[in-house]
Structures are given as structure tokens and as C-alpha cells.
Amino acid sequence: MTALWQVDSAQFLQNVKQVTQNQSVMAVVKNNAYNYGLDFAVQMFQQAGIDTFSTTSLVEAVRIRELAPEATIFLMNATDEFERLRANDIHMTLPSLTFYRENKAALAGVKVHLEYENLLHRSGFKTKDELLAVLADHEQNPAPKMEITGLWTHFGYADEFDVDMYEKEREAWLTIVETLVKQRGYHFDLIHAQNSASYYREGQRVFDHHTHARIGIALYGSRPYASLSPGCITQALTVKANVIQLRNVQQGDHCGYSFAYTVEQPHTRLAVVDVGYGDGILRTRAQHDVSINGKRYPIRALMMSHMFVEVDDTVSAKDSVILYNNSDLRIDDYTFKGVGANSEQLSALNLNSLIKEYV
């Protein structure tokens, strides 16, 4: 027996349609589509009518081009592999004025999206004046040059409600768009800023004067913040393992490596389960229950390929042990309990050791 990672394809597709609501969406497929599988995700998104994708990996971007010859593909990390970008018609972020100046001639024929840094400070032009400077220089450049096809930013605080950071980054960004588009008259084929949290905070509506919302985690079945109803977004993923044997232990016995669990009650029953941190189960997830035959049981120790679960006499060898499902053991519920970000839990799951199944 081996633990199973399983996606309900029909449920995945239905969630995508529920999230997009016929709005123009750029699907974020970075990191192997949040570990759901790049090929699978692109196929599902295309079935839902999405034809615009973004990733941080040039390798993934080239693969998307193979899967979707007519798609618009945006690379969110800058690269100097300009010929590969041109050959595969991949748009790329322009991350700074310095990058532009250093690569001005080499960028000829490359499609770029001007990036505004905003409050995340990860990448991008720092000010409106820097953006205007590159636009003016580009207009005056008579030589072969890059194509400015997009304008974008990222909201780092859209899922924060206890501070006013989202309101500040939102206002700063909309001022940039107002200045460049409405006041100065610049045209961009693509303007995108909203992540899942921003998109839902705005009522599943793309900002005015924008072409797309750039959505990631919601498309994969996880809510970006806790106040959203679980019915708004549906998880299609189940992760389950198996009871491979049962052990009777006594009060004071030590179970697991380095005294991981000391038995507190006499005549305690432990299930040995065939999944562990080597399969991508976070130690913080092991602080919470699993479900066996519809009943919750506590994890007592986590090892590389196994875990101990304290059970009762109703549990038998070969019973299924549910770690994640689409009802009461959702990825996002554990995010809100502090286990780790939605994307952290998803990307940790080791699809080289787990059985991977689409149904």
C-alpha cells in the first residue's frame, strides 16, 4: 500500500468556472501549477475558456507554449534568454530601469510588461517617474527595440484585514494606471494586478481599465482569506494513506524517534500509517487530526515514511486515513489554523513518493 494524491478532474474544472465567473483571467501556473501538474492544469484551464497564463519559470513557459500554441504567456521573472522568449512568443516582466538600460539593445523584439514595485518590494519600477522615463526613452528610440505590451503589479497585502496596507497598495497602483493610461494616453495590451485575494475583495470583478485578474490559489481550490465561505471555492484534492498495522502500547512507552510521543494512558492503540514528512506532510499539519472511517483521530508522531495515529478498537489494518479532502479537511482550513500557506502545503506534497491519480 502507498499513500495517494488524488484530484477529481470534474470538480477541479467546476471550481475554475465558479471562480472565473466569465471574467478575463490570467491563470498562474507557477511551480508545476501549484503542484497539481502543469499539463493537467493548462488543459483544465483551456476547457474553462482561459487562454492567458503566467509563471515564474522559463522552462514552464516554453512547455505551456507546446501545450497551448495560441495562448498568451507571461513570465513573471526576468531572464536574459531573450532568444528563447522571442522564439516562443513569451511576454516577460521588465523589472527595473536598471535592467532596461543594461539590456536595451538585446531586448529588441521581446514583449515586456512594465512592473510597478508597490509595497511588496520584490521587483519592479519604484516610482511613476521611472515608468514614465522608460516609456519616453522607448518612444524616442529609433533602433530595433522591445515591445511594451503590458503593465502590472502584485498586491502583497490583499489577504490582510487588520492593517490598511491593501488599501494603500491598491490606491498607489490605480494612480499609476490613471496617470499612464488615462492622463498620458499610453496603451497596453494587458494590464493586470489582482491576485485571488484582491479579486474576491472586489466581488470577483476585474478592475476598470484592466484586462485580466491574475489568479492563482483560488483556481486550485483554496480560499485566500478565512472570511470567505467554503462554498465559494471548492477543493478537488484528496490526500489519503493507509493503516498498515496496529500496535498496542502502554503508559510510559516512547513511540517515534527522539521520544516523539510518550504514551499517557494504559492500553493505548496506535495505528502505523504509511505516510510521513518525506511524502510532504508538514510537521505543523501533524499537530492536527486525521479522519478514519469518518471519525477524527490525533497524530502522535511523524516520521519520514510513517506516522503514529492514536485510534480506538473500531480501526483496522487497511483502513483509509484521510489527511486532506474537500469537506472538513481542506488545505485552506489548515492555512487558517497556522499550518502553513495554501501554496506551502500544496507544494510540499511529494509526488515522487505519493501515488498520483486524476479521476
N, C-alpha and C positions, 0 to 999 in steps of 0.2 A: 504493500500500500504506500502511496505517496500523496502528500497534500496537493490540493487542487486550487488553481486560479481560474475562475470561470466567468465569462461575460455573456449575458443574454443580449444577442445582437438586436433583436426586435425592440427590446426595452431601451437599449442604447440609442437606437435611431429615433424612437418616440421621444426620448428626453431631448435630443438635439432639436427636434421640431418644436417641442414645448418651450425650450429656451429661446430659440431664434424668433419665433412669432412673426415670421415673414420680414424681419428686419435684415438689413445688409450686415453680414457678419464676416469678419476675418477670423478663421479658426486657428488658434495657437496649437501647434503640433510639436512643440519642442520636446526634447528628451524622450524620443520614441513615443510621442503623443501621450505624455504623462504615464508612460509605461503600459498603455493599452495596446501598443503596436501601431507603428506609423502606417503601414499598408492598410490595416483594418480601419483605422480612424479616417484616413483620407477617403477610402471607399464609402464609409458611412456618411461622412460629411457631404460628399458629392451627391449621394442619394437624397440627402435633405436639401439640396439646392445650393450648397456653399461651394464657391469657386475661387475663394481667396484664402491663402494660408500664410502663416508666419512661423518661423522657427529661429533658433539661435545657432544652428549648425549648418554649414555649407553642404556637408555630406547629405544631411537630411533634405535640404532644399533641392539638391540635384535629384534625389530619389523621388521627391514629390513631382518634379518635372517629368520623370519617367512614368509615374502613375497618372498624372493629370496634365497632358500636353497643352491644354488650353488655359490652365489655371494662372492666376496672378499669385506670385510667390514673393514674400518679403523676408529678407534676412535681417534679424534684429541685432546681430553682432557684426561689426565691421570686419572686413578682411581685405588683404591686398591681392587676393587671387582674382584679379579683375577679368582676366580672360575667361575663367570659368563662369563668372557672373554673366558676361556678355553671351557666351556660347549657350547658356541655359536660360537666358532671359529672366534673370533673377534680380529683383529690386533689393537694394541694400540701404541700411541706415547710413547717414552721414553724421558721424558722432561729435564732430567739433570743428571749429575754424582751423585749428592746427592741422588736423587730418586733411582737410580740404587743401590747404596751402602746400602741404608736403606731397600730395598725390594729385594735384590739379591736372597735369597733363595725362598721367596714367589712367585717370578716371574717365577719359573720353569714351563715350558710348555706354557708360554704365548708368543704370537708372537708380537714382538715390531718393531717399526720403529724409528731409531735414528733421533732425531730432532736437527737441527742446528739453533741457535737463530737468527743470522743475525741482520739486522738493526731495526727490529720491537721490539725486546727486550721483547717479550711477554712470550716466553717459549723456551727451547732448550739448548743444549750444547753451551758454549760460544766460544770455540776455537777448532781448528783442533786437538790440543794435547789432549783435553778432550775426543773427539771422539775416537782417537787412544788408549787412556788409557782404555776405556771401552771395546773396541774391543780386546785389548791384554789380559785384565783380563778375558774376556769371553772365549777366546781361551784356556787359561790355567786352567779354572775351570773344575775339573773332576766330580763335583757333578751334579745332575739334574739341568738344567738351562733354562733360556728363550731362545727363538728362535729369532735371529735378522733377520728379513725378509725384512726390508725396511730402506730407508734413505730419509729424506725430510726436507724442509724448507718452509717458507712463505714469499712472497715478499710484503712488506708493502707499497712500493712506486711505483709500476708498473704503476699506473694511474697518476703519477706526471711527468709533462714535463718541468716545469720551473726550476727544480733542477736536479742534476746528481745522485740522490740517487738510482734510479733503476739501473743505470749502475754500481754503487758501490756494491749494494747487489747482483746483477747478477754475477759480477766478483768474489766476495768473495765466492759465492755458487759454481760456476763452478770450482773454485780452490779446494774446498773441494771434489767435485766429482772426479776431476782429481787425487788428491792425494790418496783417498781411493780406487778408482776403478781401475784406470789405473796404478798408480805407486805402490800401495801396494797390489793390486790384490784381494781386498775384493769383494765378490759377494752379491748383494741384489736383491731379487725377485722383489721389487718395488722401484723405485726412482722417486720422484715427487716433483715439486716445483712451477710450473706455475699456477697462477690464471687466471681469464678471461683476465685481462689487459695485463699480460705478454704474454699469449697465442696469443692474437691479435697483440701485438707489434712484435712478432716473426713470423708473417704471418700465423697464425693458424697451427703452426708446433711445435711438441714436441721436446724439446732439445735432442741433441745427448746424448747417454748413459743414457737416462731416459726412463722409461716405460710408464709414463702417464703424461698428464696435469691434474691438479686438478681444475676443473672448477665449478663455482657456478653461479654468477648472469647472465652471458650470456645465460646459459641454460634456464633461466626463462624470457628471452625476454628483457633484459636491457643492453644497451651498457656500458662498463666500463669507457669509456672516450669519450669526446664530438667530437673529430675529426673523429671518426668512422661514416661512412654513416649509416643512419637509415635502409637502405636496407640490411645491413649486419646481423642484428639481428631483429627478429620480436616479438613483444609483443602479447600474446594471451589473455591478461586480459582486461576486461571492468568492470568499476565500474560506476553504474548509479543509480540515485534516481528519485524522482517524485515531481512535483509541487502539493502540497496538497491543497493550496488555494492562492488567490491573495489579496493583501491589498493595498489600496490607502492611501498614507501618504502625509503630507505637509511639506514644507520647515520649518526647525527648530525642527521637531519631532525627538525624540530619539528612536531608534529601537535596540532591543537586550539588554542584561544585561550590567549594568555599562556603559551606554552611548556608547555602541559599535559602533553605527553609528548614526550620526546626518544628517538628510536629508538636502541636499544642494539646491535642485531645487523644485519649486512648482509642485503639481500634479505628484508626483513620484509613480511609481508602483513597489511593491515588491512581489516577489514570495516566499512563505514559502515552503521550500524543506525538505523532510523527511530524512535528514542525517546530522550528526554532528561529533564533536570530540569524542563522545562516540562510534561512529562507526569506529573510526580510521582515520578520516580526520585531518591531521596536520594543526595547525594554520598557518604555513608557506604556505601550499597549498591553504589556504583560501585567501591568498593575490593575487591569480591569478583567471582567468576566468573559467567559466564552459561553456558547449555548450548545447543549447536548440534549437531543430529544425534546426541544422546546423549553428546557429549564436552564437557568444560569448557574454556572459553577466558577469558583475563583481559580486563577492560575497561581500556583505556588512557587514554581521555579522555571526559569527559562534557560535552555542550553542551546548549543549550536544547531542541533538537528532534532531536538526533543523539547517538550515541556511537561511538567507535572501539573495536573489539574486535580484538585480535591473534589471527589464525587461521592455519590451515595450508592446504595445497592441496586438502583434501577439502571445503572450504566453498565454496558457490556463491551467486551472487545469487539472491534469493527464498527462501533457506533461512530457517526459523523460528529465532528467538533467544529462548530461554526465560529470563525473569528470576525468575518465581515459579511453582511448581507444587505439587502435593500429595504429592510424594515427597522429592526430595533438594534442593529449592529452596524450602523453606517459609518463610513470614513469620516464624514463631517461631524457627526456627533462626538467622535473621539478627538477631533480637532478642537472642538469647543470645551472638551474636558482637559485639554493641555497635553495630549499625547504627542502632537506634532502637527505641522501644517498639512492640509489635504494633500498637497503635492509631495510633501516629505513622506507620508505614509505610502502613497501610491508608488513613488519611485524607488522606495526601499525594497519592495517585493521582488524577490529573486526569481525571475522567470527562467533561469537556467536550472534551478533545482525543483521548482514547483511544476506540476503538470499544467500546461496552458491550454485552455479549451474555450472556443467560441461556439455557442449553441443558438 
